[in-house]
Amino acid sequence: MSKNVVRSSKFRHVHGTALRKEECYDNIQCNASAADSNLIASNDKYFAVPWQGGGGPFYVAPLDKPGKADATPSLFQGHAGGVLDLDFSPFEQEVIASASEDSVIRVWSFKRFVEAGALALKEDVKEEDSVALKGHGKKVTLIRWHPVAANVLLSTGYDNATKIWDVSKAAEVRSITDSDEPVQHVAWNYAGSSFAASCKDKTVRVYDPRQSKQAARFDAHSGAKGARVAFLGRLGLLASVGFSRQSDRQLMVWDLRDVTSPVAEVQIDQSSGSLLPFYDDDTSLLYLGGKGDGNIRYYEMSSEAPYLHYVDQFSGKEPQRGLCLLPKRALNVDKAEIGRFLRLCRHSVEPVSFEVPRKPGLFHEDLYPPTLSGRPGQTAAEWLAGKDAKPDLFQLSSSLPKAALKPSSSTEDLTEEEPAPAAAEKAPPSPP
């Protein structure tokens, strides 16, 4: 793939910029012991990180209050071991799930602990203010909320089990135990009808969770270090990132109708840090951020060969220990901002804004198709009964967050999965 190829795309000139020092969050004392986790989570109001200290505390702070964290801040205290992963509910802003070395998942509702208007915790949130989900036999490494159905949570742990929970009933509703090795990463597809898992045995597996069975299984990255996966939204493709046998960092794109070989493959570099993939379905941009380096590369993806186009990369001054991508509802659309990351660094959290070079002070509607509204498309009972629904969408506007949500006609039932494009020969590598 040549840099000289001219493509017609509104996102060809997207650039990333770190926000000013006064817009960052300092004195962050993160307990960065989780190898498989992103270490930092966020929604459009808060961010959260595991915190240093006895037991398993973690810290939640409002996004609109940058600056230095208190030396002894209010924390969530309830685990008997270190917190390994965090995930905010996509539908309730003051609900967060935590996974821990103590083999327990806790779901916390902290709205009553938040000061009116300030969004900051008034006091520690204790164990009795959470719902405990118990069923794993060893430490729980990853948790992911369902993208469409309310109160459905996926978890995986070192007992080699992947479980589905109905949080409203504090009940385990499905368990998949067909792997002899731990799962290293999981990702739901666009409608939440299936999920992909990368395993320590170097395979990628796709599951129908309601039937507790595999839909596909294939060998991906041959390197010893862990791989990660990301469904490419409505394109119907799957991306995986990992290492080659020679320790090159790789990106592969898969058509799940034929997994004998990837439809596109890129050898990125020989850095040692694992890559964290984030896909934005609104812009078709796939972001790859490396643990231990300061780069965030991004590619524009498509449903036809060559499937991916290298765009650019952001390079930070300080290495990142973790990353998370904020929802579109948190963006400054009047500056043509199409994405914002939080980079967890040694003792700080640095926001990085990705913008399209457009005239500021105007709302450029062509950059903002209907996006996730933050409302569920169905109930847990409906999903468990076999019903599928698309994510609920709404149209952004320059008056957010004051504007009322404008629903998009996107919650109708799905009769089948959206078709994936036909497989093609491997595309040539993109620039590093």
N, C-alpha and C positions, 0 to 999 in steps of 0.2 A: 504494500500500500504506500503510495507516494504522497509526500507532503504537498506536491505540486498539483494534485487533483483538486479542482475547484468544485465544491458541492453547494447546492442551494439549500441553506439551512439558517434559520434565525439564531441558532445556538453555536455557530462556528467561532464566534469571538467572545464567548463567555470567559470571564476572568475572575479569579479568586483573590480576595484581599482580607488580610487580618485586620480586625477592628483595633482601634486605638487602645492604649494601655488603660485608660480610665473606663473603657467599656468591657474590660475583662474581669474575671473573678479570681481573687488572689487568696493566699493562705489556705489552699485546698489540701487537706491532709488525707490523701486517698490511700487506702490499703490496696495496692495494685498486685495482688497475688493470683488473680484469676487469668489463666492462660487462654481459655476459650471464649471469654466474655469481651464485649466492647468496653466494659468497665464504667461507662457513663451512659445514662439514659436521659431522655427529655420528652416533654410534650410542649404545647405552645405557651405554658405558664411557668414551668419549673424544670430544673435539672437535678439529677441525683447521682451520687457516687458512693461506693463503699468507703467507710471512714476508719482511720486507725483507732485502736483501742481494744480492750478486752471484750470477749464475746463476739458479736457480729453487728456492730452499729453501722448505719449508713446515714448520709446527709442529704437533705432536700432543700433547695434554695430557689427563690423566685428569679426568673430571667430578667425582670425589669429592675433588679437591685444589684447592679455590678459593684465591684469594690472588694474590700478585704473581709473575709469571713471572720467571725468571732473566734478567739482562741479556744473557747469552750462553747460551741454552738449547741443548740437543741438538736437531738439526734433521734433516730428510730432505733429502739433497743428492744430486741426480743429473741434474737437467735443465740444459740449456744456455741456457734462456730462462725468463722468468717463468711461474709456475704460474697458470693461468687457472681451473681448476675442480678440485674434490676430491669424492670419493664413497666412503664406507665400504661394504664388502661387507655386504649384509643378512644373510649367513649365517656369516661368519667375523669375529669381533670385532677381530682384529689384522691385517686385510687392508684396504688402502686403495688406490684408484686416483687418479692425478693426470694432468691434461692441461696441456700447456704450449705456449708460443709457439715452442718448438723443433720442433713438429709431431710430437712423440713422446708416447705414453701410457705411463705406467709403473704397474705393479701391485706393491705392496710388501707383504711379509709380515714383520711386525716383532715377533712374539711373543718371539723369543729376545733382543730388545733391551730388553725390559721387566723392570724389577726385580720380583722376587717380592713380591707383596702391595702394593707401592707404585704399580704401573702406570705409573711414570714412565720415560722413556727413559734408559738408562745412558750412551749415546754417540750420536754422529751415525749415521744410517742412510745408507749410501753407494749409489752407482749399481749396484754389483755385487750388492746385496741386493734388486734389483727385476727384474721381467720387462718388457722393452721391447716395446711394440706399435707397429710402424712401418708406415705405409701412407698416411697423410695427406700431401698435398703442401704444405700451409700450416699455420698455427697451429691447434691443437685447442682449441675453446672450451668444449665441454660433454661430460660423460660421465655415463651413468646405468646402474647395474646392473639386470639383469632382476629383477622382483619375485618370481619363482617358481623359475626355473631356475638352478641353480648354475653359476658361471663364465661367464655370458653378459653381455657389456658392450656398450653402445651408445655411439657417439661421433659428434661432428659438428665440422666445422672450416671454415675460411675457403677451403678448396678446393671448397666447395659439395657435399661428399660426406658422407653419413651411413653409418657402417660398423657392422657387428655382428662381435664378436670372441668366439671360444672361448678364454678365458684359460687354460684347462688345457692347451691346445696352443699358446698364443701365436700363434694363427692368425686371420687375417681370414676370415670365412665368408660374409659378404654385404656388398655395397656398393650404395648408392642414389645416383645422380648425375643425377637428373632436374631439378634446380633450377639456374637461372642466377644465383641470389642466395644468399647465406649463410643457413643456418638459425640462428634466434635463440634458439629454445627447443625442448625436446623433453620428452615425458612418455609413459611406458608406461601402458597400461590395466591394469585390476585383475588380469587373468590373464596379462598379458604376451603376448597374441596379436597385438596391434597397438600402434603408437605414433603420437602426434600431434606435428606439428612446425609452429611458426610461422616464416614466412620473411620476409626483408627486402622481398619484393615485396608484402607485406600480405595474403598468403594464409595459411590454415591447411590443412594437408594431413594426412590419416590414411593410414598405410601398413600393409600386410601385410608385415612384414620378411622372412619366410621366402620369400615369392615376389618380394621386391624390387619391389613395385608399389604404386601408389596405390589406396586404397579409397574416398577422398573428397577433394574439394578445394573450398574456398569462400573468398570474400572476407570478412574479419572487420572489423578496425579500420582506419579510413582515415587515421589519424594517421601522422606520419613516424617516431615513436619505436617501438621494438621491442615486440612483444606476447608474452605467455606463455600457456601452456595447462596444464590439469590435468583428467584424467579424474575423474569423480565416482563412483569405486568401482563398487559394485553397482547404482547408480541407472541406469547405462547412458547417462549424459549426459556432455557435455564442457563445461568452463568455459574461457573465454578472457578475458584482461585486456589492455588496451592503451589507445590514445588515439584520440579523435575528430579530425576535421579541424580542429576549433576548439581542440584540445589538452585537452579534457576527459578525465579518466581514466574508463575504462569497464569494466564487467563484463558479459559476455554468456554465456548458457547455450544450448547447442546440442543438438538431437536429431539424431544422425547419420543417421537414416533420411530426414530431409528438412532439408537445410542451406540452403534458399533464404532463410531468415531465422531469427534466434535465437528461441527460445521465451520468453526473458526477457532484459531488458536494463536496466542501471542506469547512470546517469551519476553518478559518485561525487564528483568535485571537479576543480579545475583545478591541482592541484599538479604539479610537473614530474618528480618521481621515478617510475621504473618500479615497477609493482606486482608483488610476488612471491606467487603463489598456493600454498596448502598445503591439501590436503583430507584430513580424518580420516574414514575410512569407518566407524569404530566409532560415531561420534556424528553423522555427516552434517553436520559443521561445515566450512565453507570459510573459511579465514583469508586475509586479504589484507594484506600488510605492504608499505609503500612505502619504496623506497630514498631516503634523504635526508630523510625525516621520521620522527617517533617513534611513528606510529600502527600498530596492528594491528586492522583491522576483522574482524568475523566474522559469517557468515550461516549459518542452518540451511537445508539444502537438502532438497528432496523430489522425488519422481518425478511429481508432479501439479502443475498450475497452482495458485498462481503460481510454483512451483519454488524460490523462495528467500524467506527471511524474515530481515530485518536483526535482529541480536541486540544487539550493543553494540560498543564499541571500547576498546582499551587505548591510553593515551597516555603515552609515556615522556618523560623530561626531556631526553634527548640523542638526536639523530638517529641512525638506524641505517644502516650501510653494507651490511649483509647480515643474513640470517636463516636459521635452520634449525629444524625441528621434531623433537623427540626421539621415539624409539619409546616405546610404552606401557610397555615393561619398565623404563623409567627413572623412572617416575612414583611419587609417594607416594600410593598408593591409599587409605591410611587417612585422608587429608585430603580425599577426594573430588576429587583432582586429575585432570582429564581431558586435559590437554595442557600441554606446556612448550616454550617457544621459547628459543633462544639468540639474543640481539641483539648483533651485532657493531657496536660503537660506535668512536669514534676511537682510543682506546687501551685498551679494555676489552671484555669479553664479559659481558653482563648476562642472567641467566636470568629469564624471565617465566612465572609459573605461572597456569594457567587452572583455576579450581575451580568446582564446583557448591556452593552454600551448603547444606551438610548437617552433621549432628552429627559432629564429629571423633572419631577413635579407633575408628570402625566401618568395616567394609568394606561398601559399598553395591553389591551385585552387579548391580542394575539399570542402573548406569552403565557397566558393563564387560562387554560381550558378548565372545565369543571373539575374540582379537586375534592379530596376527602373532607367530609363535613364534620367529622367527630361524632356522628350519630350511628348507631348500629343499623344494619340492614335486616336483621332477623334476631330471634331469640335463640338461646341455647337449645331449648326443646325442639324448635323447628329444625335447626341444623342437625341435631342428633337423630331426628326422624327421617333425614335424607333430603331435606329441602336445601337448595342452593339459592343464594341471592347475590347480586352485585353489591359492591360497596356503595353507600349513600354518598352522593356528591353534591356540591354547591358551587356557585360562581363567586370567586373572589371579587372584591371591589376596593377602590381606593379609600373608602370610608371605614374599613375594618379597624377595630372590632365592633364599631357602633352599628354597622349595618346588620340587618336581620339576615339569617341564612336564606338563600334562595335555592330550594331543592331542585335537583336535576332528576330527570326521569331515568333513574338508574337502579331502582330497587326491585325491578321485576324479577321473577324467577328465571333461573338459568335452566334450560332444558338439557344442555350439554356443555362441555368445556369448549372454550373458544379455540378454533383450530389453529394448530401451529403450522408454520410454513414448511414446505418440502425441504429435505436435506440437500446440501450442496457440497461441492468440494471445499477443502480447507482454504480459507482466505489467507493471503500473505500477511506476515506480521506487520503490526502498526509500529510507529515510532515508539521508543521507550518513554 
